[in-house]
């Protein structure tokens, strides 16, 4: 079995409403706007689709307005991906921290993919 490496990336998002950002990372409609071509969910079960290929995930935890954690069903049980929102007191800016897992040696590529996704998030939310 391939060992997964945990990593975090943080994005400073200026002039964004925490409520809009939360909707973008925690709802099927919000995730569909920037993360996947199509997202559907029933309760804690989510289906993400890209170019006709679907991946299933379970929502493991959710702290309203603060963080949401998902687990890809095809990945090892101890892995997850998480979106965490924090407001920076000094500036009022918002940061989005993503925690994820990648195969050893693939972290750099995974971060580049997140950078592309966050660029899309910025575009669709007008940041």
C-alpha positions as CSV (number, residue, x, y, z in Angstrom):
1,X,0.0,0.0,0.0
2,X,1.2,3.5,-0.9
3,X,1.8,5.8,2.0
4,X,0.0,9.1,1.8
5,X,1.7,12.3,3.0
6,X,-0.3,15.0,4.8
7,X,0.2,18.6,3.7
8,X,-1.4,22.0,4.2
9,X,-1.7,25.0,1.9
10,X,-3.0,28.4,3.0
11,X,-4.6,31.0,0.8
12,X,-5.1,34.6,1.8
13,X,-8.4,35.7,0.4
14,X,-8.8,39.5,0.5
15,X,-12.2,41.1,0.5
16,X,-14.3,38.0,0.7
17,X,-17.3,37.4,2.8
18,X,-16.9,34.5,5.2
19,X,-20.5,33.5,4.4
20,X,-19.9,33.3,0.7
21,X,-16.6,31.4,1.2
22,X,-18.3,29.0,3.6
23,X,-21.1,28.3,1.0
24,X,-18.4,27.7,-1.6
25,X,-16.6,25.0,0.4
26,X,-19.5,23.3,2.3
27,X,-22.4,23.0,-0.1
28,X,-22.9,20.9,-3.3
29,X,-23.8,24.0,-5.3
30,X,-20.9,26.0,-4.0
31,X,-18.4,23.2,-4.6
32,X,-19.8,22.7,-8.1
33,X,-19.0,26.3,-8.9
34,X,-15.3,25.9,-8.6
35,X,-14.2,22.4,-7.4
36,X,-15.9,19.9,-9.7
37,X,-18.0,19.8,-12.8
38,X,-20.9,18.4,-10.8
39,X,-21.5,17.8,-7.1
40,X,-24.5,16.1,-5.5
41,X,-25.1,15.0,-2.0
42,X,-27.5,13.2,0.3
43,X,-26.9,13.9,3.9
44,X,-23.1,13.2,4.5
45,X,-22.6,11.4,1.2
46,X,-21.1,13.5,-1.7
47,X,-20.5,12.6,-5.3
48,X,-18.0,14.7,-7.2
49,X,-17.8,14.4,-11.0
50,X,-15.1,15.6,-13.4
51,X,-15.4,15.0,-17.1
52,X,-17.8,12.1,-16.6
53,X,-15.6,10.4,-13.9
54,X,-17.2,10.3,-10.4
55,X,-15.5,10.1,-6.9
56,X,-17.5,9.4,-3.8
57,X,-16.7,11.1,-0.4
58,X,-18.2,11.2,3.0
59,X,-18.4,14.4,5.1
60,X,-16.6,13.4,8.3
61,X,-17.1,16.6,10.3
62,X,-18.5,20.1,9.9
63,X,-18.1,23.1,12.2
64,X,-20.5,25.7,10.7
65,X,-18.6,28.6,9.2
66,X,-15.2,27.3,10.3
67,X,-14.2,23.9,8.9
68,X,-15.5,20.9,6.9
69,X,-13.7,17.6,6.4
70,X,-14.3,15.0,3.7
71,X,-13.0,11.5,3.2
72,X,-12.6,10.0,-0.3
73,X,-14.1,6.5,-0.1
74,X,-11.3,5.0,-2.3
75,X,-8.5,6.4,-0.1
76,X,-7.0,4.9,3.1
77,X,-9.3,5.4,6.2
78,X,-6.8,7.8,7.9
79,X,-6.9,10.3,5.1
80,X,-9.1,13.3,4.4
81,X,-9.3,16.7,2.9
82,X,-10.4,19.7,4.9
83,X,-11.3,23.3,4.3
84,X,-10.7,25.7,7.3
85,X,-11.7,29.3,7.3
86,X,-10.1,31.9,9.6
87,X,-10.5,35.7,9.8
88,X,-7.3,37.6,10.4
89,X,-8.0,40.0,13.2
90,X,-5.5,42.7,12.1
91,X,-6.6,43.0,8.5
92,X,-10.0,41.5,8.4
93,X,-8.9,39.3,5.5
94,X,-9.9,35.7,5.4
95,X,-7.6,32.7,5.0
96,X,-8.6,29.3,3.7
97,X,-6.4,26.5,4.8
98,X,-6.6,23.2,2.9
99,X,-5.3,20.0,4.5
100,X,-5.0,17.1,2.2
101,X,-3.0,13.9,1.5
102,X,-1.0,12.9,-1.5
103,X,1.2,10.0,-2.5
104,X,4.8,10.5,-1.5
105,X,6.5,12.5,-4.1
106,X,3.3,13.9,-5.5
107,X,2.7,16.7,-2.9
108,X,4.1,19.4,-5.2
109,X,1.8,18.4,-8.0
110,X,-1.1,18.3,-5.6
111,X,-0.4,21.8,-4.4
112,X,-0.3,23.1,-8.0
113,X,-3.7,21.5,-8.6
114,X,-5.1,23.3,-5.4
115,X,-3.6,26.5,-6.7
116,X,-5.5,26.1,-10.0
117,X,-8.7,25.3,-8.1
118,X,-8.3,28.3,-5.8
119,X,-7.8,30.5,-8.8
120,X,-11.1,29.3,-10.1
121,X,-12.7,29.9,-6.6
122,X,-11.4,33.5,-6.7
123,X,-12.8,33.9,-10.2
124,X,-16.3,32.7,-9.5
125,X,-16.6,34.6,-6.2
126,X,-15.2,37.8,-7.6
127,X,-12.2,37.9,-5.3
